[in-house]
Amino acid sequence: MTWSPGPGVIEMPDGVRLRGRGLRKAGSPGRPPGEQPEFGLYLLGEPPPTMEWEMRWLRWPDFRLPSDRDEAAAALADAHARARHQRVEIACGGGRGRTGTALACIAVLSGVPADKAVTFVREHYDRHAVETPFQRRFVRRFPTR
């Protein structure tokens, strides 16, 4: 099962759909309205609350980069692979900086050139996605496997 088009859902060039959201927004961090994820990747400085679905926590402080870049690359590749057959959500506190950065990295895995991935995510997900120069550089240098 994959996501139906809707708020926060971004379709990558390879057809994979993921949903991004902010855990501090209305209806969060618990059960969001609409379709429920089957897997969530949560990008937070502290462990996320327990969810009703399978999840993975990636330590990623607000406005910064992941604490372990190799673990981040593996987690994002896993989320991309799962999204071919599951509803996968990517979320941080606000749903823009860390979530946007993660979505841009997944866009690179989906075939978007690394120097165009931030623009792609800003056009198709949130115009304020990827908030810091460090996050933009992280996307440009993201390994494609």
Buried (B, 14 or more C-beta within 10 A) or exposed (E): EBBEEEEBBBBBEBEBBBBBBBBEBEEBBEEBEEBEBBBBBBBBBEEBEEBEBEBBBBBBBEEBBBEEEEBBBEBBBBBBEBBEEBBBBBBBBBBBBBBBBBBBBBBBBBEBEBEBBBBBBBEBBBEEBBBBEEBBEBBBEBEEE
